[in-house]
Amino acid sequence: MSSVQTDKIATNTVMGGLNFLPADLTGGPIAHNDLRQPASGGTSDFKEVSVLDASQETGLGLHVSGFELVRKPSATSDFYDHAEVMKVYYSECKALAQKLTGAHTTYTFDHIIREPQKQFSAGGTDGSQRESGISSGGGYIGNVHMDYTDNTTWDRYLALHGETVPAAKRVYALNFWRPLSVTARDNPLAVCDARTVSRKDLLEVNVYGYGAENYSWHDIGIETFSVSASDAHKWFYYPDMTPDDVLVIKSYDSEGVIGTTCPHGSFSHPQPVGIERKSIELRVLCFCD
């Protein structure tokens, strides 16, 4: 394997380009985006924003800013062996989710491996692994979004897998994002401090057809927020992530999504290092006392 330069970038800040919701679309009625239909040519607002090196910052954390980097090597030997991922990696992420939230019950049923221009949806409704392209949300996602909204419920999602919603005083959904390439510095993930986001920045969009057909949310739809740019937002990334690191993003909080969960999107790094980024992501649903 060729060596890869992984020295820290000299500056704590880079300029990253992200696709935002046009500001005049915020606050409207709930929109619908069906990826199963021909593309409608939606608009976006490309802006460059300052992205800070989160490893040089203090005062961040999963229950503070909505994200947290955890050094957590995985025992998974081949992330493209979806059966191994479902057996080994799912258990690892559920255990970490329990540690971070105190959950008494956790569920995860899907994962996605993301590569340039494509993705592999695995697990889901039939336990298989399937490839899909950018028309189904594959590739790097530069559109700034939030994974769920306050209107998200979990009964339909769990029913797909023969489960019912357990009793709980608080519910979280955590997104576990891990690079599979030796670095993730060519297209890292930018995360926005949840505390800097306001409802006026958002439009709720129900997305259908995401991922391959076996992805659990493909047909039942996902309630998401599209996000417009704001000078109040504070953006971060971790420039030196390796496959032994996992970025945990809070995607849902039953006590309120806005201000506690984390907008995010991929950006092209101005000083890319290493091979094109590959990454795996999965979400763990946590029910807590």
N, C-alpha and C positions, 0 to 999 in steps of 0.2 A: 504494500500500500504506500502511495506517495505521501510524503510529509506535507502537512498543512500548517501554515503560519497561524497561530492562535493567540499572539500577543494582544494585549488590550489596546483598543483604539485610544489615541492620544487625547482626544476631546471627549467630554462627557455628554455632548449634544451633537446630533446629526439632524439634517433636514430630510424628512421622509414624506413622500407623496401618497396621499390617501384619497379615496373617492367618498365624498360625503353626499348626503341628501341635500338637494337645493333648499335653501332657507325658506323659500315661499311655499314649500310643501309641508312644512311642519304644522302640527296641530290640526290636521284635517281628519276626516272620517277614516276609519280603519280601511286600509287598502288591501288588495289581494294580488298575489303574484304566483301564477301557476306555471312552473317550469316545464310541465308536461305539454304545454301549448307552444306554438311558434313564438319566438321572441318578439316582444312588442316594441323594443328599442327604447327602454326607459332612460331617463336622464340622470346624470350624476354631476357633482361639482368637485372637480379635482383640485386639491389644495396641498401645498407643502406646509408641514407643521414641524415645529421643533420637537424632537423626540429625545428625552433624557435617558442616560444610562441608569437604570434602576438600581444596579448593584452599588452605585455611589450615593444612593439616597437613603435617608432614614425616615421613619414614620410611615412606612408602607406595610401592608399585610392583608391577608385574605378578608378579615373582618373589619378592615380599616379602609383600604383603597380598593378592595375587591379583587386583588390578585396577590399571589405569593409564589416565589421560586423555591422549590424543594429539591435538595440533592438526594436522589432516590434511584440508585441503579436498579435495573430490572433483571430478574432471572430468566426473562424470555430470551431464547437463543435465536429465534427467527420471527420477526414481526410480520413477515408475509405468510407465515403458517397460521392461518386464522384460527384453527382449532387450538393451537398452543396459546395464542393470544387470549382466546376466550377462557381457557383454563387457568393460565398463569397470570397474565397481565390484568385481567378483570379482577381477580382476587387481590392483587397488589393494590390496585387503585381503590377498591372498596375499603381495604384496610386503612389506607391513608386517609380516605374520606371520613371514616369513622373517627380517626385520631384528630382530624381537623375540626370536626363538627360535633362529636359526641353522639352520632346517630345510633339509634337502636336497630334500624333496618336500612339497608342500602340495596339499590338495584342498578344494574347496568346491562344493556342488551345489545349495544351497537358500538362499533368503532369505525373510523375512517382513516385510511392512509392517504396522505395528500402529496402529490408530485406535480411538477409543471404540467399544466393543461389537462390533468386527469386526477381521479381519485379511485380508491378501492373501498367500497362499502362492505362491511362484513358483520356477521352475526345476524342481527335483525330478526325478521319474521321467519326465516327459514334456515338460519345458521350457515349460510353460504358466503362466499366472497365474490363480489362482482365489480367490474370496472365500469366507470362512467366518465363522461367528459365535462367540459366547461358549461355546457347547456344545462347540466344538472347540479351545478355548483362546484365542479371539480377545479383543480388547479389552486393557485394562491388567491385568496379572497381579499381584494383590496377595498371592497365596500365596507365602510364602517357600520357595524351592527351590534345589537345586543341579542343574545340567543333566545330569550324568553321575555314575557311581559307579565304584568299583574293579572292578566286575563288567562294565563296558562293554567290548565288543570291537568291532572295526571291520570284520571280514570280511564280514558280511551287508550292512552299509551300503555298503561299497565295491563289493561284487558287484552291487548294483542298478545301478551305473554302469559296469560292465565293468572294474573295477579290482581288484587284489589288494593285500594289505597288504605294503608294502615293508619291507625290513630296516631296523631302526633301534634305537639304544640307548635313546632316550627319545622319548616321544610326548606331544604336547600337543593339546588342542582349545581354541581361543580364540573367544570370542563378541565380535563387533564390533557395538556398540550406538550408533546415531547418530540424533539428532533430525532430523526433516525440517521440523517447524514452526520458526518463528523463535526460539522459546524452548521449553524442556521443563519449565518451572517449575510448570505446573499439576498434572502427574502425573509427577514425576521418578522415576528409578530409584535405589533405595537398595541399597547394596552393603555386605556385612559383611566385615570384616577376617578373612581365612581363618585367621589364627593364633589367633583367639578361638573357633573352632568345635571341638567334641569329638564323638566317635562317639556319646556318650550323648544328644546333641541330635537324633539323626537316625532316620529310618525310610526304608528303601529301598522305592521304589514304581516298578513298571514301568508306564509309561503307553503306552496304545495309542490310536490314533485322533486323535492331535494334528495340528492343521492340516488343510488340505484333503487330498483323497485322493491328490494327486500329491506331497505332502510326503514326503520319503524315509523318515522314521521312522514314518509314519502306521500302517502295517500291521506292520512288524517290531518296533515297540515301542522305547521309550527307557528305560534304567535311570536313575532320578533319585533324589535324596534330598529328602524333605520335612523341614522343620526346625522344631523347637520353640524357644520363646523361652528366653533365658538371660541372666542379669545379666552374664555374662562377655562376651557379644557386643558388638562395637563397630561401629556403623553409620555410614556416610558417604553423601554425595551431592555432585554438582557442580551448584550452583544456576544457573550462568551458561553452561551449554552452548548452543552454536549448531550449525547444520548443518555448520560447518567443524570440529567436534570429534567425536571418536569415543572412546567408553569401551570399552576392551579388558578383557574379563573372562576369567580363566583358568577353564575349565570342566572340563578333564581334565588329569591329569598321571600318566603311567605309574609314577612313583615314589611315588605316593600322592595320592589325591584329598582326603582329610580333612586339613585344616590347610594346604593349598596352593591350593585352589580356593574360589570365592567364592559363598556364598549371596546371593540378591538377590530383590527384589520391588519393585513400583511402589507409591507412596503418594500420597495426595491432599495437596498442599502447603497449609499453613494460610494462606499468603499467595500465592495463584496469580497469575501474571502472563501475559498473552498468550492466544493461542488454545489450544484443546484440543490436547494433545500428539499429534503423529504421529511415528513413528520407524521405522527399518529396522534389522533385526538379521540377522546371518548368522554362521555358525561356520566356522572354518578348521581343518582337521585337519593337524597338523604332525608330520613324521617327521624326527628329528634324529640325527646321528652322536654 
